[in-house]
Amino acid sequence: MYCLQWLLPVLLIPKPLNPALWFNHSMFMGFYLLSFLLERKPCTICALVFLAALFLICYSCWGNCFLYHCNDSPLPESAHDPNIIGT
């Protein structure tokens, strides 16, 4: 389970508040995971544990799935704030 120490923090990286950056964030995270799996070649058990955790987070729509935005979960309040563009 040594290889999970590099995969589990990926699940803790929050999505950006600005909805325009969600696509870039999901592409970056997807390419990071793909390159990690190709370069480090984690053991099968670690890869399955990580993919199961990723599936459960995305399936439950708990708010931190970087693959897509769930339709049931509301946008953050700051996503509708026009003043956030100037920061």
HTML snippet that shows the backbone in 3Dmol.js (N, CA, C, O; Angstrom):
<script src="https://3Dmol.org/build/3Dmol-min.js"></script>
<div id="view" style="width:600px;height:400px;position:relative"></div>
<script>
const pdb = `
ATOM      1  N   MET A   1       0.815  -1.204   0.000  1.00  0.00           N
ATOM      2  CA  MET A   1       0.000   0.000   0.000  1.00  0.00           C
ATOM      3  C   MET A   1       0.858   1.268   0.000  1.00  0.00           C
ATOM      4  O   MET A   1       0.350   2.365   0.230  1.00  0.00           O
ATOM      5  N   TYR A   2       2.150   1.112  -0.257  1.00  0.00           N
ATOM      6  CA  TYR A   2       3.040   2.264  -0.317  1.00  0.00           C
ATOM      7  C   TYR A   2       2.649   3.224  -1.429  1.00  0.00           C
ATOM      8  O   TYR A   2       2.777   4.439  -1.280  1.00  0.00           O
ATOM      9  N   CYS A   3       2.175   2.682  -2.542  1.00  0.00           N
ATOM     10  CA  CYS A   3       1.865   3.533  -3.686  1.00  0.00           C
ATOM     11  C   CYS A   3       0.602   4.371  -3.478  1.00  0.00           C
ATOM     12  O   CYS A   3       0.379   5.325  -4.223  1.00  0.00           O
ATOM     13  N   LEU A   4      -0.221   4.041  -2.495  1.00  0.00           N
ATOM     14  CA  LEU A   4      -1.419   4.846  -2.243  1.00  0.00           C
ATOM     15  C   LEU A   4      -1.096   6.211  -1.653  1.00  0.00           C
ATOM     16  O   LEU A   4      -1.924   7.120  -1.718  1.00  0.00           O
ATOM     17  N   GLN A   5       0.090   6.372  -1.081  1.00  0.00           N
ATOM     18  CA  GLN A   5       0.427   7.669  -0.493  1.00  0.00           C
ATOM     19  C   GLN A   5       0.540   8.756  -1.553  1.00  0.00           C
ATOM     20  O   GLN A   5       0.461   9.938  -1.221  1.00  0.00           O
ATOM     21  N   TRP A   6       0.720   8.395  -2.804  1.00  0.00           N
ATOM     22  CA  TRP A   6       0.776   9.369  -3.883  1.00  0.00           C
ATOM     23  C   TRP A   6      -0.570   9.542  -4.573  1.00  0.00           C
ATOM     24  O   TRP A   6      -0.766  10.515  -5.301  1.00  0.00           O
ATOM     25  N   LEU A   7      -1.497   8.618  -4.359  1.00  0.00           N
ATOM     26  CA  LEU A   7      -2.796   8.700  -5.029  1.00  0.00           C
ATOM     27  C   LEU A   7      -3.879   9.316  -4.154  1.00  0.00           C
ATOM     28  O   LEU A   7      -4.703  10.080  -4.656  1.00  0.00           O
ATOM     29  N   LEU A   8      -3.902   9.012  -2.875  1.00  0.00           N
ATOM     30  CA  LEU A   8      -4.985   9.489  -2.019  1.00  0.00           C
ATOM     31  C   LEU A   8      -5.044  11.011  -1.873  1.00  0.00           C
ATOM     32  O   LEU A   8      -6.150  11.548  -1.804  1.00  0.00           O
ATOM     33  N   PRO A   9      -3.926  11.738  -1.822  1.00  0.00           N
ATOM     34  CA  PRO A   9      -4.053  13.205  -1.764  1.00  0.00           C
ATOM     35  C   PRO A   9      -4.736  13.814  -2.983  1.00  0.00           C
ATOM     36  O   PRO A   9      -5.254  14.927  -2.901  1.00  0.00           O
ATOM     37  N   VAL A  10      -4.747  13.112  -4.102  1.00  0.00           N
ATOM     38  CA  VAL A  10      -5.429  13.620  -5.303  1.00  0.00           C
ATOM     39  C   VAL A  10      -6.924  13.780  -5.026  1.00  0.00           C
ATOM     40  O   VAL A  10      -7.558  14.686  -5.568  1.00  0.00           O
ATOM     41  N   LEU A  11      -7.483  12.921  -4.199  1.00  0.00           N
ATOM     42  CA  LEU A  11      -8.905  13.010  -3.880  1.00  0.00           C
ATOM     43  C   LEU A  11      -9.224  14.206  -2.994  1.00  0.00           C
ATOM     44  O   LEU A  11     -10.383  14.609  -2.902  1.00  0.00           O
ATOM     45  N   LEU A  12      -8.222  14.779  -2.344  1.00  0.00           N
ATOM     46  CA  LEU A  12      -8.448  15.893  -1.427  1.00  0.00           C
ATOM     47  C   LEU A  12      -8.281  17.258  -2.074  1.00  0.00           C
ATOM     48  O   LEU A  12      -8.586  18.273  -1.449  1.00  0.00           O
ATOM     49  N   ILE A  13      -7.804  17.306  -3.309  1.00  0.00           N
ATOM     50  CA  ILE A  13      -7.638  18.583  -4.002  1.00  0.00           C
ATOM     51  C   ILE A  13      -9.017  19.118  -4.367  1.00  0.00           C
ATOM     52  O   ILE A  13      -9.764  18.454  -5.086  1.00  0.00           O
ATOM     53  N   PRO A  14      -9.366  20.313  -3.882  1.00  0.00           N
ATOM     54  CA  PRO A  14     -10.718  20.826  -4.149  1.00  0.00           C
ATOM     55  C   PRO A  14     -10.876  21.314  -5.585  1.00  0.00           C
ATOM     56  O   PRO A  14      -9.907  21.677  -6.253  1.00  0.00           O
ATOM     57  N   LYS A  15     -12.124  21.310  -6.036  1.00  0.00           N
ATOM     58  CA  LYS A  15     -12.432  21.875  -7.348  1.00  0.00           C
ATOM     59  C   LYS A  15     -12.382  23.393  -7.248  1.00  0.00           C
ATOM     60  O   LYS A  15     -12.660  23.945  -6.184  1.00  0.00           O
ATOM     61  N   PRO A  16     -12.036  24.076  -8.330  1.00  0.00           N
ATOM     62  CA  PRO A  16     -12.056  25.539  -8.312  1.00  0.00           C
ATOM     63  C   PRO A  16     -13.486  26.059  -8.145  1.00  0.00           C
ATOM     64  O   PRO A  16     -14.447  25.406  -8.551  1.00  0.00           O
ATOM     65  N   LEU A  17     -13.608  27.235  -7.544  1.00  0.00           N
ATOM     66  CA  LEU A  17     -14.931  27.828  -7.356  1.00  0.00           C
ATOM     67  C   LEU A  17     -15.513  28.344  -8.663  1.00  0.00           C
ATOM     68  O   LEU A  17     -16.730  28.333  -8.852  1.00  0.00           O
ATOM     69  N   ASN A  18     -14.658  28.790  -9.553  1.00  0.00           N
ATOM     70  CA  ASN A  18     -15.113  29.329 -10.824  1.00  0.00           C
ATOM     71  C   ASN A  18     -15.483  28.169 -11.754  1.00  0.00           C
ATOM     72  O   ASN A  18     -14.621  27.352 -12.080  1.00  0.00           O
ATOM     73  N   PRO A  19     -16.748  28.079 -12.190  1.00  0.00           N
ATOM     74  CA  PRO A  19     -17.145  26.971 -13.068  1.00  0.00           C
ATOM     75  C   PRO A  19     -16.400  26.944 -14.401  1.00  0.00           C
ATOM     76  O   PRO A  19     -16.321  25.890 -15.033  1.00  0.00           O
ATOM     77  N   ALA A  20     -15.857  28.069 -14.841  1.00  0.00           N
ATOM     78  CA  ALA A  20     -15.122  28.084 -16.103  1.00  0.00           C
ATOM     79  C   ALA A  20     -13.823  27.292 -16.007  1.00  0.00           C
ATOM     80  O   ALA A  20     -13.285  26.878 -17.034  1.00  0.00           O
ATOM     81  N   LEU A  21     -13.312  27.076 -14.813  1.00  0.00           N
ATOM     82  CA  LEU A  21     -12.046  26.360 -14.639  1.00  0.00           C
ATOM     83  C   LEU A  21     -12.240  24.873 -14.376  1.00  0.00           C
ATOM     84  O   LEU A  21     -11.255  24.146 -14.248  1.00  0.00           O
ATOM     85  N   TRP A  22     -13.472  24.402 -14.292  1.00  0.00           N
ATOM     86  CA  TRP A  22     -13.714  22.993 -13.972  1.00  0.00           C
ATOM     87  C   TRP A  22     -13.193  22.071 -15.069  1.00  0.00           C
ATOM     88  O   TRP A  22     -12.656  21.005 -14.769  1.00  0.00           O
ATOM     89  N   PHE A  23     -13.341  22.455 -16.320  1.00  0.00           N
ATOM     90  CA  PHE A  23     -12.852  21.619 -17.412  1.00  0.00           C
ATOM     91  C   PHE A  23     -11.329  21.505 -17.363  1.00  0.00           C
ATOM     92  O   PHE A  23     -10.779  20.412 -17.494  1.00  0.00           O
ATOM     93  N   ASN A  24     -10.649  22.641 -17.174  1.00  0.00           N
ATOM     94  CA  ASN A  24      -9.189  22.619 -17.089  1.00  0.00           C
ATOM     95  C   ASN A  24      -8.722  21.781 -15.905  1.00  0.00           C
ATOM     96  O   ASN A  24      -7.752  21.031 -16.007  1.00  0.00           O
ATOM     97  N   HIS A  25      -9.416  21.914 -14.792  1.00  0.00           N
ATOM     98  CA  HIS A  25      -9.056  21.151 -13.592  1.00  0.00           C
ATOM     99  C   HIS A  25      -9.242  19.650 -13.823  1.00  0.00           C
ATOM    100  O   HIS A  25      -8.385  18.850 -13.449  1.00  0.00           O
ATOM    101  N   SER A  26     -10.351  19.278 -14.434  1.00  0.00           N
ATOM    102  CA  SER A  26     -10.593  17.849 -14.657  1.00  0.00           C
ATOM    103  C   SER A  26      -9.601  17.276 -15.670  1.00  0.00           C
ATOM    104  O   SER A  26      -9.176  16.129 -15.534  1.00  0.00           O
ATOM    105  N   MET A  27      -9.228  18.060 -16.685  1.00  0.00           N
ATOM    106  CA  MET A  27      -8.235  17.584 -17.644  1.00  0.00           C
ATOM    107  C   MET A  27      -6.867  17.426 -16.986  1.00  0.00           C
ATOM    108  O   MET A  27      -6.168  16.442 -17.230  1.00  0.00           O
ATOM    109  N   PHE A  28      -6.487  18.389 -16.156  1.00  0.00           N
ATOM    110  CA  PHE A  28      -5.207  18.290 -15.451  1.00  0.00           C
ATOM    111  C   PHE A  28      -5.176  17.070 -14.539  1.00  0.00           C
ATOM    112  O   PHE A  28      -4.195  16.327 -14.526  1.00  0.00           O
ATOM    113  N   MET A  29      -6.245  16.861 -13.778  1.00  0.00           N
ATOM    114  CA  MET A  29      -6.281  15.731 -12.852  1.00  0.00           C
ATOM    115  C   MET A  29      -6.301  14.407 -13.626  1.00  0.00           C
ATOM    116  O   MET A  29      -5.656  13.442 -13.216  1.00  0.00           O
ATOM    117  N   GLY A  30      -7.022  14.360 -14.720  1.00  0.00           N
ATOM    118  CA  GLY A  30      -7.058  13.140 -15.522  1.00  0.00           C
ATOM    119  C   GLY A  30      -5.697  12.801 -16.112  1.00  0.00           C
ATOM    120  O   GLY A  30      -5.265  11.648 -16.074  1.00  0.00           O
ATOM    121  N   PHE A  31      -5.016  13.819 -16.663  1.00  0.00           N
ATOM    122  CA  PHE A  31      -3.681  13.579 -17.217  1.00  0.00           C
ATOM    123  C   PHE A  31      -2.676  13.240 -16.125  1.00  0.00           C
ATOM    124  O   PHE A  31      -1.770  12.435 -16.343  1.00  0.00           O
ATOM    125  N   TYR A  32      -2.830  13.856 -14.936  1.00  0.00           N
ATOM    126  CA  TYR A  32      -1.939  13.521 -13.829  1.00  0.00           C
ATOM    127  C   TYR A  32      -2.106  12.058 -13.437  1.00  0.00           C
ATOM    128  O   TYR A  32      -1.121  11.342 -13.258  1.00  0.00           O
ATOM    129  N   LEU A  33      -3.343  11.621 -13.306  1.00  0.00           N
ATOM    130  CA  LEU A  33      -3.581  10.229 -12.919  1.00  0.00           C
ATOM    131  C   LEU A  33      -3.104   9.258 -13.991  1.00  0.00           C
ATOM    132  O   LEU A  33      -2.513   8.224 -13.680  1.00  0.00           O
ATOM    133  N   LEU A  34      -3.357   9.589 -15.243  1.00  0.00           N
ATOM    134  CA  LEU A  34      -2.908   8.717 -16.326  1.00  0.00           C
ATOM    135  C   LEU A  34      -1.382   8.622 -16.361  1.00  0.00           C
ATOM    136  O   LEU A  34      -0.832   7.529 -16.492  1.00  0.00           O
ATOM    137  N   SER A  35      -0.707   9.746 -16.245  1.00  0.00           N
ATOM    138  CA  SER A  35       0.752   9.715 -16.257  1.00  0.00           C
ATOM    139  C   SER A  35       1.305   9.019 -15.020  1.00  0.00           C
ATOM    140  O   SER A  35       2.323   8.331 -15.104  1.00  0.00           O
ATOM    141  N   PHE A  36       0.646   9.188 -13.869  1.00  0.00           N
ATOM    142  CA  PHE A  36       1.100   8.490 -12.667  1.00  0.00           C
ATOM    143  C   PHE A  36       0.959   6.979 -12.835  1.00  0.00           C
ATOM    144  O   PHE A  36       1.867   6.221 -12.491  1.00  0.00           O
ATOM    145  N   LEU A  37      -0.181   6.550 -13.363  1.00  0.00           N
ATOM    146  CA  LEU A  37      -0.385   5.117 -13.535  1.00  0.00           C
ATOM    147  C   LEU A  37       0.565   4.517 -14.559  1.00  0.00           C
ATOM    148  O   LEU A  37       0.986   3.369 -14.413  1.00  0.00           O
ATOM    149  N   LEU A  38       0.907   5.277 -15.592  1.00  0.00           N
ATOM    150  CA  LEU A  38       1.830   4.761 -16.604  1.00  0.00           C
ATOM    151  C   LEU A  38       3.288   4.788 -16.138  1.00  0.00           C
ATOM    152  O   LEU A  38       4.065   3.893 -16.469  1.00  0.00           O
ATOM    153  N   GLU A  39       3.652   5.816 -15.371  1.00  0.00           N
ATOM    154  CA  GLU A  39       5.046   5.951 -14.965  1.00  0.00           C
ATOM    155  C   GLU A  39       5.380   5.095 -13.745  1.00  0.00           C
ATOM    156  O   GLU A  39       6.370   4.363 -13.754  1.00  0.00           O
ATOM    157  N   ARG A  40       4.560   5.183 -12.694  1.00  0.00           N
ATOM    158  CA  ARG A  40       4.879   4.502 -11.447  1.00  0.00           C
ATOM    159  C   ARG A  40       4.416   3.053 -11.408  1.00  0.00           C
ATOM    160  O   ARG A  40       4.958   2.241 -10.657  1.00  0.00           O
ATOM    161  N   LYS A  41       3.430   2.736 -12.207  1.00  0.00           N
ATOM    162  CA  LYS A  41       2.868   1.373 -12.259  1.00  0.00           C
ATOM    163  C   LYS A  41       2.554   0.827 -10.865  1.00  0.00           C
ATOM    164  O   LYS A  41       3.201  -0.107 -10.391  1.00  0.00           O
ATOM    165  N   PRO A  42       1.534   1.435 -10.207  1.00  0.00           N
ATOM    166  CA  PRO A  42       1.201   0.958  -8.856  1.00  0.00           C
ATOM    167  C   PRO A  42       0.655  -0.466  -8.900  1.00  0.00           C
ATOM    168  O   PRO A  42       0.187  -0.941  -9.935  1.00  0.00           O
ATOM    169  N   CYS A  43       0.726  -1.128  -7.756  1.00  0.00           N
ATOM    170  CA  CYS A  43       0.245  -2.507  -7.700  1.00  0.00           C
ATOM    171  C   CYS A  43      -1.263  -2.545  -7.974  1.00  0.00           C
ATOM    172  O   CYS A  43      -1.952  -1.532  -7.855  1.00  0.00           O
ATOM    173  N   THR A  44      -1.740  -3.682  -8.328  1.00  0.00           N
ATOM    174  CA  THR A  44      -3.143  -3.844  -8.708  1.00  0.00           C
ATOM    175  C   THR A  44      -4.072  -3.508  -7.553  1.00  0.00           C
ATOM    176  O   THR A  44      -5.118  -2.893  -7.759  1.00  0.00           O
ATOM    177  N   ILE A  45      -3.709  -3.899  -6.360  1.00  0.00           N
ATOM    178  CA  ILE A  45      -4.569  -3.639  -5.195  1.00  0.00           C
ATOM    179  C   ILE A  45      -4.685  -2.144  -4.943  1.00  0.00           C
ATOM    180  O   ILE A  45      -5.779  -1.644  -4.681  1.00  0.00           O
ATOM    181  N   CYS A  46      -3.574  -1.426  -5.019  1.00  0.00           N
ATOM    182  CA  CYS A  46      -3.612   0.026  -4.811  1.00  0.00           C
ATOM    183  C   CYS A  46      -4.441   0.720  -5.887  1.00  0.00           C
ATOM    184  O   CYS A  46      -5.221   1.624  -5.587  1.00  0.00           O
ATOM    185  N   ALA A  47      -4.275   0.303  -7.122  1.00  0.00           N
ATOM    186  CA  ALA A  47      -5.036   0.914  -8.214  1.00  0.00           C
ATOM    187  C   ALA A  47      -6.527   0.641  -8.048  1.00  0.00           C
ATOM    188  O   ALA A  47      -7.350   1.527  -8.278  1.00  0.00           O
ATOM    189  N   LEU A  48      -6.876  -0.572  -7.651  1.00  0.00           N
ATOM    190  CA  LEU A  48      -8.297  -0.897  -7.450  1.00  0.00           C
ATOM    191  C   LEU A  48      -8.884  -0.145  -6.259  1.00  0.00           C
ATOM    192  O   LEU A  48     -10.024   0.315  -6.324  1.00  0.00           O
ATOM    193  N   VAL A  49      -8.125  -0.015  -5.178  1.00  0.00           N
ATOM    194  CA  VAL A  49      -8.612   0.741  -4.018  1.00  0.00           C
ATOM    195  C   VAL A  49      -8.836   2.199  -4.394  1.00  0.00           C
ATOM    196  O   VAL A  49      -9.846   2.792  -4.016  1.00  0.00           O
ATOM    197  N   PHE A  50      -7.901   2.777  -5.134  1.00  0.00           N
ATOM    198  CA  PHE A  50      -8.053   4.171  -5.544  1.00  0.00           C
ATOM    199  C   PHE A  50      -9.229   4.352  -6.492  1.00  0.00           C
ATOM    200  O   PHE A  50     -10.012   5.287  -6.330  1.00  0.00           O
ATOM    201  N   LEU A  51      -9.364   3.478  -7.473  1.00  0.00           N
ATOM    202  CA  LEU A  51     -10.481   3.597  -8.415  1.00  0.00           C
ATOM    203  C   LEU A  51     -11.817   3.379  -7.726  1.00  0.00           C
ATOM    204  O   LEU A  51     -12.810   4.008  -8.093  1.00  0.00           O
ATOM    205  N   ALA A  52     -11.861   2.498  -6.732  1.00  0.00           N
ATOM    206  CA  ALA A  52     -13.102   2.305  -5.958  1.00  0.00           C
ATOM    207  C   ALA A  52     -13.433   3.552  -5.157  1.00  0.00           C
ATOM    208  O   ALA A  52     -14.596   3.951  -5.097  1.00  0.00           O
ATOM    209  N   ALA A  53     -12.434   4.177  -4.540  1.00  0.00           N
ATOM    210  CA  ALA A  53     -12.678   5.412  -3.790  1.00  0.00           C
ATOM    211  C   ALA A  53     -13.124   6.527  -4.729  1.00  0.00           C
ATOM    212  O   ALA A  53     -14.034   7.285  -4.394  1.00  0.00           O
ATOM    213  N   LEU A  54     -12.506   6.637  -5.883  1.00  0.00           N
ATOM    214  CA  LEU A  54     -12.895   7.654  -6.858  1.00  0.00           C
ATOM    215  C   LEU A  54     -14.320   7.419  -7.355  1.00  0.00           C
ATOM    216  O   LEU A  54     -15.098   8.363  -7.493  1.00  0.00           O
ATOM    217  N   PHE A  55     -14.656   6.167  -7.621  1.00  0.00           N
ATOM    218  CA  PHE A  55     -16.005   5.840  -8.071  1.00  0.00           C
ATOM    219  C   PHE A  55     -17.040   6.180  -6.992  1.00  0.00           C
ATOM    220  O   PHE A  55     -18.095   6.735  -7.301  1.00  0.00           O
ATOM    221  N   LEU A  56     -16.747   5.852  -5.740  1.00  0.00           N
ATOM    222  CA  LEU A  56     -17.702   6.130  -4.666  1.00  0.00           C
ATOM    223  C   LEU A  56     -17.890   7.629  -4.452  1.00  0.00           C
ATOM    224  O   LEU A  56     -19.008   8.080  -4.202  1.00  0.00           O
ATOM    225  N   ILE A  57     -16.818   8.398  -4.546  1.00  0.00           N
ATOM    226  CA  ILE A  57     -16.944   9.848  -4.386  1.00  0.00           C
ATOM    227  C   ILE A  57     -17.753  10.442  -5.528  1.00  0.00           C
ATOM    228  O   ILE A  57     -18.612  11.294  -5.300  1.00  0.00           O
ATOM    229  N   CYS A  58     -17.489  10.004  -6.753  1.00  0.00           N
ATOM    230  CA  CYS A  58     -18.219  10.552  -7.903  1.00  0.00           C
ATOM    231  C   CYS A  58     -19.658  10.045  -7.958  1.00  0.00           C
ATOM    232  O   CYS A  58     -20.556  10.776  -8.373  1.00  0.00           O
ATOM    233  N   TYR A  59     -19.879   8.814  -7.546  1.00  0.00           N
ATOM    234  CA  TYR A  59     -21.233   8.258  -7.587  1.00  0.00           C
ATOM    235  C   TYR A  59     -22.131   8.898  -6.537  1.00  0.00           C
ATOM    236  O   TYR A  59     -23.329   9.071  -6.765  1.00  0.00           O
ATOM    237  N   SER A  60     -21.562   9.249  -5.396  1.00  0.00           N
ATOM    238  CA  SER A  60     -22.369   9.827  -4.324  1.00  0.00           C
ATOM    239  C   SER A  60     -22.636  11.313  -4.538  1.00  0.00           C
ATOM    240  O   SER A  60     -23.469  11.894  -3.842  1.00  0.00           O
ATOM    241  N   CYS A  61     -21.930  11.949  -5.506  1.00  0.00           N
ATOM    242  CA  CYS A  61     -22.072  13.391  -5.765  1.00  0.00           C
ATOM    243  C   CYS A  61     -21.854  14.194  -4.490  1.00  0.00           C
ATOM    244  O   CYS A  61     -22.627  15.096  -4.167  1.00  0.00           O
ATOM    245  N   TRP A  62     -20.804  13.857  -3.782  1.00  0.00           N
ATOM    246  CA  TRP A  62     -20.542  14.496  -2.498  1.00  0.00           C
ATOM    247  C   TRP A  62     -19.845  15.832  -2.654  1.00  0.00           C
ATOM    248  O   TRP A  62     -19.623  16.520  -1.658  1.00  0.00           O
ATOM    249  N   GLY A  63     -19.494  16.220  -3.858  1.00  0.00           N
ATOM    250  CA  GLY A  63     -18.998  17.558  -4.111  1.00  0.00           C
ATOM    251  C   GLY A  63     -17.539  17.663  -4.463  1.00  0.00           C
ATOM    252  O   GLY A  63     -17.098  18.752  -4.833  1.00  0.00           O
ATOM    253  N   ASN A  64     -16.756  16.604  -4.374  1.00  0.00           N
ATOM    254  CA  ASN A  64     -15.342  16.725  -4.685  1.00  0.00           C
ATOM    255  C   ASN A  64     -14.932  15.852  -5.859  1.00  0.00           C
ATOM    256  O   ASN A  64     -13.748  15.554  -6.018  1.00  0.00           O
ATOM    257  N   CYS A  65     -15.872  15.442  -6.672  1.00  0.00           N
ATOM    258  CA  CYS A  65     -15.533  14.655  -7.859  1.00  0.00           C
ATOM    259  C   CYS A  65     -14.992  15.601  -8.924  1.00  0.00           C
ATOM    260  O   CYS A  65     -15.676  16.541  -9.327  1.00  0.00           O
ATOM    261  N   PHE A  66     -13.767  15.355  -9.380  1.00  0.00           N
ATOM    262  CA  PHE A  66     -13.163  16.257 -10.352  1.00  0.00           C
ATOM    263  C   PHE A  66     -13.494  15.870 -11.779  1.00  0.00           C
ATOM    264  O   PHE A  66     -13.096  16.578 -12.704  1.00  0.00           O
ATOM    265  N   LEU A  67     -14.203  14.779 -11.995  1.00  0.00           N
ATOM    266  CA  LEU A  67     -14.506  14.357 -13.354  1.00  0.00           C
ATOM    267  C   LEU A  67     -15.670  15.137 -13.960  1.00  0.00           C
ATOM    268  O   LEU A  67     -15.654  15.439 -15.153  1.00  0.00           O
ATOM    269  N   TYR A  68     -16.666  15.463 -13.164  1.00  0.00           N
ATOM    270  CA  TYR A  68     -17.819  16.206 -13.661  1.00  0.00           C
ATOM    271  C   TYR A  68     -18.529  16.854 -12.481  1.00  0.00           C
ATOM    272  O   TYR A  68     -18.252  16.541 -11.324  1.00  0.00           O
ATOM    273  N   HIS A  69     -19.447  17.760 -12.793  1.00  0.00           N
ATOM    274  CA  HIS A  69     -20.243  18.417 -11.766  1.00  0.00           C
ATOM    275  C   HIS A  69     -21.611  17.747 -11.717  1.00  0.00           C
ATOM    276  O   HIS A  69     -22.292  17.646 -12.738  1.00  0.00           O
ATOM    277  N   CYS A  70     -22.007  17.297 -10.558  1.00  0.00           N
ATOM    278  CA  CYS A  70     -23.301  16.632 -10.403  1.00  0.00           C
ATOM    279  C   CYS A  70     -24.425  17.652 -10.548  1.00  0.00           C
ATOM    280  O   CYS A  70     -24.317  18.778 -10.064  1.00  0.00           O
ATOM    281  N   ASN A  71     -25.486  17.258 -11.207  1.00  0.00           N
ATOM    282  CA  ASN A  71     -26.610  18.163 -11.405  1.00  0.00           C
ATOM    283  C   ASN A  71     -27.371  18.428 -10.122  1.00  0.00           C
ATOM    284  O   ASN A  71     -27.978  19.488  -9.973  1.00  0.00           O
ATOM    285  N   ASP A  72     -27.349  17.480  -9.191  1.00  0.00           N
ATOM    286  CA  ASP A  72     -28.096  17.644  -7.955  1.00  0.00           C
ATOM    287  C   ASP A  72     -27.407  18.573  -6.975  1.00  0.00           C
ATOM    288  O   ASP A  72     -28.078  19.210  -6.163  1.00  0.00           O
ATOM    289  N   SER A  73     -26.091  18.668  -7.029  1.00  0.00           N
ATOM    290  CA  SER A  73     -25.376  19.504  -6.069  1.00  0.00           C
ATOM    291  C   SER A  73     -25.377  20.950  -6.552  1.00  0.00           C
ATOM    292  O   SER A  73     -25.106  21.219  -7.722  1.00  0.00           O
ATOM    293  N   PRO A  74     -25.680  21.879  -5.650  1.00  0.00           N
ATOM    294  CA  PRO A  74     -25.736  23.287  -6.062  1.00  0.00           C
ATOM    295  C   PRO A  74     -24.342  23.856  -6.259  1.00  0.00           C
ATOM    296  O   PRO A  74     -23.360  23.355  -5.710  1.00  0.00           O
ATOM    297  N   LEU A  75     -24.279  24.911  -7.051  1.00  0.00           N
ATOM    298  CA  LEU A  75     -23.025  25.620  -7.228  1.00  0.00           C
ATOM    299  C   LEU A  75     -22.694  26.376  -5.947  1.00  0.00           C
ATOM    300  O   LEU A  75     -23.607  26.753  -5.212  1.00  0.00           O
ATOM    301  N   PRO A  76     -21.430  26.605  -5.661  1.00  0.00           N
ATOM    302  CA  PRO A  76     -21.079  27.423  -4.504  1.00  0.00           C
ATOM    303  C   PRO A  76     -21.610  28.836  -4.685  1.00  0.00           C
ATOM    304  O   PRO A  76     -21.763  29.318  -5.807  1.00  0.00           O
ATOM    305  N   GLU A  77     -21.889  29.495  -3.563  1.00  0.00           N
ATOM    306  CA  GLU A  77     -22.434  30.855  -3.622  1.00  0.00           C
ATOM    307  C   GLU A  77     -21.470  31.809  -4.321  1.00  0.00           C
ATOM    308  O   GLU A  77     -21.904  32.731  -5.012  1.00  0.00           O
ATOM    309  N   SER A  78     -20.182  31.599  -4.151  1.00  0.00           N
ATOM    310  CA  SER A  78     -19.221  32.509  -4.765  1.00  0.00           C
ATOM    311  C   SER A  78     -19.142  32.326  -6.279  1.00  0.00           C
ATOM    312  O   SER A  78     -18.553  33.161  -6.965  1.00  0.00           O
ATOM    313  N   ALA A  79     -19.724  31.252  -6.813  1.00  0.00           N
ATOM    314  CA  ALA A  79     -19.705  31.060  -8.262  1.00  0.00           C
ATOM    315  C   ALA A  79     -20.619  32.068  -8.962  1.00  0.00           C
ATOM    316  O   ALA A  79     -20.432  32.358 -10.144  1.00  0.00           O
ATOM    317  N   HIS A  80     -21.596  32.596  -8.245  1.00  0.00           N
ATOM    318  CA  HIS A  80     -22.526  33.569  -8.829  1.00  0.00           C
ATOM    319  C   HIS A  80     -22.119  35.000  -8.533  1.00  0.00           C
ATOM    320  O   HIS A  80     -22.801  35.928  -8.966  1.00  0.00           O
ATOM    321  N   ASP A  81     -21.036  35.205  -7.814  1.00  0.00           N
ATOM    322  CA  ASP A  81     -20.604  36.531  -7.405  1.00  0.00           C
ATOM    323  C   ASP A  81     -19.834  37.177  -8.560  1.00  0.00           C
ATOM    324  O   ASP A  81     -18.786  36.657  -8.943  1.00  0.00           O
ATOM    325  N   PRO A  82     -20.309  38.287  -9.129  1.00  0.00           N
ATOM    326  CA  PRO A  82     -19.577  38.924 -10.239  1.00  0.00           C
ATOM    327  C   PRO A  82     -18.281  39.580  -9.796  1.00  0.00           C
ATOM    328  O   PRO A  82     -17.423  39.865 -10.632  1.00  0.00           O
ATOM    329  N   ASN A  83     -18.115  39.830  -8.488  1.00  0.00           N
ATOM    330  CA  ASN A  83     -16.894  40.488  -8.011  1.00  0.00           C
ATOM    331  C   ASN A  83     -15.711  39.535  -7.952  1.00  0.00           C
ATOM    332  O   ASN A  83     -14.574  39.982  -7.795  1.00  0.00           O
ATOM    333  N   ILE A  84     -15.948  38.233  -8.075  1.00  0.00           N
ATOM    334  CA  ILE A  84     -14.845  37.267  -7.973  1.00  0.00           C
ATOM    335  C   ILE A  84     -13.954  37.328  -9.208  1.00  0.00           C
ATOM    336  O   ILE A  84     -12.810  36.876  -9.161  1.00  0.00           O
ATOM    337  N   ILE A  85     -14.452  37.877 -10.308  1.00  0.00           N
ATOM    338  CA  ILE A  85     -13.665  37.954 -11.540  1.00  0.00           C
ATOM    339  C   ILE A  85     -12.520  38.947 -11.370  1.00  0.00           C
ATOM    340  O   ILE A  85     -11.445  38.758 -11.940  1.00  0.00           O
ATOM    341  N   GLY A  86     -12.740  39.989 -10.603  1.00  0.00           N
ATOM    342  CA  GLY A  86     -11.725  41.013 -10.435  1.00  0.00           C
ATOM    343  C   GLY A  86     -10.612  40.614  -9.488  1.00  0.00           C
ATOM    344  O   GLY A  86      -9.627  41.344  -9.378  1.00  0.00           O
ATOM    345  N   THR A  87     -10.723  39.495  -8.804  1.00  0.00           N
ATOM    346  CA  THR A  87      -9.684  39.126  -7.827  1.00  0.00           C
ATOM    347  C   THR A  87      -8.615  38.290  -8.453  1.00  0.00           C
ATOM    348  O   THR A  87      -7.667  37.893  -7.776  1.00  0.00           O
TER     349      THR A  87
END
`;
const viewer = $3Dmol.createViewer("view");
viewer.addModel(pdb, "pdb");
viewer.setStyle({}, {cartoon: {color: "spectrum"}});
viewer.zoomTo();
viewer.render();
</script>
